[in-house]
Amino acid sequence: MKNSAKVVVIGGGVVGLAVAYNLARLGVKDVVVLERAYLGSGATSRCGAGIRQQWGTEMNCKLAKKSMDIFEEMNEMLEVKRDIELKQKGYLLLAFSDKEMEQFRKNLEVQSKFDIPSREVTPEEAKEIVPHLNLEGIVGGAFCPTDGHANPFLVTEAYAKAAKRLGVEIYTYTEALDIEKKNDKITAVLTDKGKIKTDKVVNTAGGYSQQIGEMVDLELPVKSERHEILVTEKVAPLQGPMVMSFSYNIYCQQTPEGPFLMGYGDPNEPESYNINASWHFLEEMTKKATRLLPPLKHIRVVRQWAGLYNITPDRQPIIAEAEEVPGFYMAIGFSGHGFMIAPMTGVILAEMIADEELSMDLKLDLGRFERGDLILEPSVV
Ligand SMILES: Cc1cc2nc3c(=O)[nH]c(=O)nc-3n(C[C@H](O)[C@H](O)[C@H](O)COP(=O)(O)OP(=O)(O)OC[C@H]3O[C@@H](n4cnc5c(N)ncnc54)[C@H](O)[C@@H]3O)c2cc1C
């Protein structure tokens, strides 16, 4: 293992690897990634891997659209051997009240400024898009045909391999234990395999980002929460788009291989690091999904699992350098949508670290919580 590095990235999920790849792409030498288990072992390999561009704030629309542009070029950009399995069959968002529909209309106006090809749909049009949809209670919806899904294992592997080709050293089964500081400046990262001298650390530890903050005496405003998900047996193609409802807190899609993947956010889930699967989820999820998409009741569930959401008070990430600790960067608190914006997160955080001009303006600093400057994004599951 190296004993010094220009930048040490803590966390080998999709975000940490995207940051490392982009740093190397910008010519930063001596980048190290520490991952305490295998690459993608955190939320990344457990996620639904949906990619949505239908957001309600300008910043999120831009982040999501530019990230989708990168996903579309990723096979060539990262010179992959295995296609990342990007499927763009759309996201159908369902409104169950006039108020919700009103919000969708406002969001659509914002999305149109960024060439996101989303549109309003009537219940009947929604049924044309997803013929097995139960329309009961649905007042309308929004559809974006270029939203989609990619394989999170293959995307992670693609970033890791491309980063390695550009000289990044990735140490798996290597845990960051502490960060040393002298006169408020970072001097080294201590790992279970030895010390790496550095003055720049990137916290991309997902559900464990708070512990990394504690290593530099920062109390980060993030909490972790279990989110569960299940997969069914493979069936013949039935559903193109992801079907999603914010008020039901549910998402359900068929992956290109044939299985359905679905999850929902339990409003009573406490803050914890618990990633055990529960019977309660299985019951609730199957009830909700078969009410909305009745033919699914004939399909067998084969597996369920859980992962951690890392959540901030405004459910928007923190992508910034900590003002209090120069050299301590963060891309954390993705609140359940970090896979879809990982490509642009990697680009922008790498630009910040390399002191380059930013590809887009971000207002995702840590100080916004103390200032009360929260981001009001209406479209979070
Ligand atoms: C059930 C579920 C469904 C989801 N669905 C979607 C979706 O459809 N679309 C979407 O965009 N997002 C989704 N997400 C969110 C998405 O998975 C995350 O936002 C994203 O994967 C975050 O990536 P990351 O690299 O920041 O974190 P992670 O993938 O969690 O990676 C962090 C890594 O840091 C490592 N680590 C932690 N502490 C240390 C340490 N001390 N030393 C070394 N390594 C350490 C961990 O082992 C882990 O591998 C979902 C999440 C869950 C749980």
The ligand as an ORCA input file, in Angstrom:
! r2SCAN-3c Opt
* xyz 0 1
  C     -33.152     -0.001     -1.407
  C     -32.496      1.160     -2.089
  C     -32.955      1.581     -3.334
  C     -32.351      2.653     -3.987
  N     -32.785      2.993     -5.231
  C     -32.163      4.006     -5.899
  C     -32.554      4.330     -7.224
  O     -33.454      3.720     -7.812
  N     -31.896      5.340     -7.859
  C     -30.897      6.059     -7.246
  O     -30.368      6.976     -7.841
  N     -30.507      5.747     -5.991
  C     -31.100      4.750     -5.303
  N     -30.706      4.433     -4.039
  C     -29.661      5.262     -3.405
  C     -28.280      4.856     -3.903
  O     -28.079      3.492     -3.695
  C     -27.209      5.641     -3.146
  O     -27.538      7.016     -3.075
  C     -25.855      5.502     -3.823
  O     -25.572      4.150     -4.088
  C     -24.795      6.091     -2.934
  O     -23.535      5.677     -3.408
  P     -22.276      5.954     -2.515
  O     -21.103      5.525     -3.302
  O     -22.333      7.338     -1.995
  O     -22.489      5.046     -1.210
  P     -22.302      3.499     -0.990
  O     -22.618      2.703     -2.172
  O     -23.027      3.172      0.273
  O     -20.735      3.349     -0.762
  C     -20.106      3.747      0.422
  C     -18.969      2.783      0.675
  O     -18.156      3.254      1.744
  C     -17.620      2.145      2.401
  N     -17.152      2.580      3.714
  C     -17.903      3.042      4.744
  N     -17.100      3.351      5.793
  C     -15.827      3.075      5.393
  C     -14.549      3.184      6.034
  N     -14.425      3.641      7.287
  N     -13.440      2.828      5.333
  C     -13.544      2.360      4.063
  N     -14.736      2.223      3.411
  C     -15.851      2.592      4.066
  C     -18.791      1.167      2.452
  O     -18.356     -0.149      2.645
  C     -19.455      1.398      1.102
  O     -19.063      0.447      0.123
  C     -31.280      3.362     -3.356
  C     -30.805      2.924     -2.120
  C     -31.385      1.833     -1.484
  C     -30.853      1.387     -0.156
*
